[in-house]
Amino acid sequence: MIRTFLARGNRGGYAMITEVLESVTCCNPPPAAQIATLGMKTYCSACKREGFVSPRGPRWPGTGPNGKQWALSGDINICGCNPPPVFYPARERNMTMRFTSEQVAELMGSTGARATANAQTIAYDQRFHITNPRTGQPLRDMPYRIVTDDGDELEDRTDAQGFTERITSDQAISATLHVYEEETPLDPYWDR
């Protein structure tokens, strides 16, 4: 089995990968394409929703600079569609993961099967949209922390549209959002 690394613009049905690692490219064959990892944003024109890349199938250990595993052909899109769209590369690239049938059976019998099961049982997918209460404009690059009722914590900054990272689960969970107001440094010349 050969699985190709996914890049910007790769499609799964009506879903398309829109977020990638800008600093990681594959140039063989040209032109260069930026590579994606699991959890990166997608857009599905069938259900008109943003989604994200979720794992399905065997994969070797290894992550991108963001600490997330590589997105590969055969992974699925989590959006509003059921069944979820399956990603395939637009063209073959030389960035691949190769598996023998024995390796596939071994990987799917352990962590691969659990990852596939988890990806297919994601029933809850939420994120927060942080906006200015007076203007309604999205608050970009705003620091936040999300704490779930089962103790998981996520700290990050909002994206360009004011959204937090997604929280996915196979069961309903509660989450508390803490938004941090950044202090602006005082101008040393102000008090003069």
Buried (B, 14 or more C-beta within 10 A) or exposed (E): BEBBBBBBBBBBBBBBBBBBBEEBBBEEEEEEBBBBBBBBBBBBEEBEBBBBBBBBBBBEEEEBEEEBBBBBBBBBBBBEBEEBBBBBBBEEBEBBBEBEEEBBEEBBEEEBEEBBEBBBEBEEBEBBEBBEEEEEEBBEEBEBBBBBEEEEEBEEBBBEEBBBBBBBBEEEBEBEEEEEEEEEEEEEEEEE
